[in-house]
Amino acid sequence: MKIIKRIIILAFIVFLGVCIFTYWGKYEEGVMAGKILRVSQKGVIFKTYEGKLGIESFGALKATSPISETFDFSVESNEKEVIKDLEAVALTGERINLHYFKRYMTFPWRGNTKYFAFRVERSKN
């Protein structure tokens, strides 16, 4: 019986460690440059901030025609300054550098994506 209790306690501690790691762990951190296409608050039960960054790059074959891609991201609700900056640059249409990190899992109260913006850097041009 003693061994079974120890195995159960050890399994619970390992499970708890995995849960903590997947909740707070960061998989990737980086910067994306582009223009903010959308910033909105979504959700019925859990209100989250979601955004879309338009990335323009030039194709290898035709240097004059831009290829448009988008990057979906979330913003944690406690990042009020980031939300305010995103809303401001969405209205002006200026290029920004969006600093983000990627988490291991999504949780409905955090956001719809694994990518979270934590800083907006306005382009000097």
SVG drawing of the C-alpha trace seen along z (x, -y; Angstrom):
<svg xmlns="http://www.w3.org/2000/svg" viewBox="-21 -58 35 60">
<polyline fill="none" stroke="black" stroke-width="0.4" points="0.0,0.0 2.8,-2.4 4.3,-1.9 1.0,-2.6 0.5,-5.8 4.0,-7.0 3.3,-6.1 0.0,-8.1 1.7,-11.1 4.6,-11.0 2.2,-10.7 0.2,-13.7 3.4,-15.8 4.5,-14.9 1.1,-15.8 1.1,-19.1 4.5,-19.9 3.5,-19.2 0.4,-21.4 2.4,-24.3 5.0,-24.0 2.3,-24.0 0.5,-26.9 3.4,-29.3 6.1,-27.8 7.2,-29.7 8.1,-27.8 9.3,-30.7 9.9,-34.4 10.3,-36.7 9.3,-39.8 7.0,-40.2 6.8,-43.3 3.7,-44.5 0.5,-46.5 -2.3,-45.7 -5.4,-44.7 -7.7,-44.0 -7.8,-44.2 -11.0,-43.0 -12.3,-41.6 -14.0,-38.2 -15.8,-35.6 -19.0,-34.9 -17.9,-33.6 -14.2,-34.5 -13.4,-37.9 -10.1,-37.8 -8.3,-40.3 -7.4,-38.9 -5.5,-40.6 -4.3,-40.1 -1.1,-41.4 -0.7,-41.9 2.8,-40.9 3.9,-42.0 6.9,-40.4 8.2,-40.5 8.1,-37.3 11.3,-35.8 9.9,-35.8 8.3,-39.2 9.9,-41.8 7.2,-44.3 4.2,-42.4 3.9,-41.9 2.7,-38.6 0.3,-39.1 0.3,-36.9 -1.4,-37.3 -0.3,-36.5 -3.0,-35.9 -2.2,-36.6 -3.8,-37.1 -3.1,-39.7 -3.5,-38.9 -6.1,-41.1 -3.7,-42.5 -1.6,-44.1 -3.7,-47.3 -0.8,-49.4 -0.3,-46.9 -4.0,-46.8 -4.1,-50.6 -1.0,-50.8 -2.5,-48.2 -5.8,-50.0 -3.9,-53.3 -1.7,-51.8 -4.6,-50.0 -6.3,-53.3 -3.2,-55.0 -2.2,-52.0 1.5,-52.4 4.1,-49.6 5.1,-48.2 7.3,-45.5 5.2,-43.2 7.1,-41.4 5.4,-38.1 6.0,-34.8 4.4,-31.3 3.0,-29.1 2.7,-25.4 -1.1,-25.2 -4.2,-27.4 -6.6,-28.0 -10.0,-29.6 -9.6,-32.3 -6.2,-33.4 -6.8,-33.7 -7.6,-31.8 -4.0,-31.4 -0.7,-30.2 0.9,-33.5 0.8,-36.4 1.8,-40.0 3.6,-41.7 5.1,-44.8 4.4,-47.1 7.3,-49.0 6.4,-51.7 8.5,-51.8 10.7,-54.9 9.8,-55.3"/>
</svg>
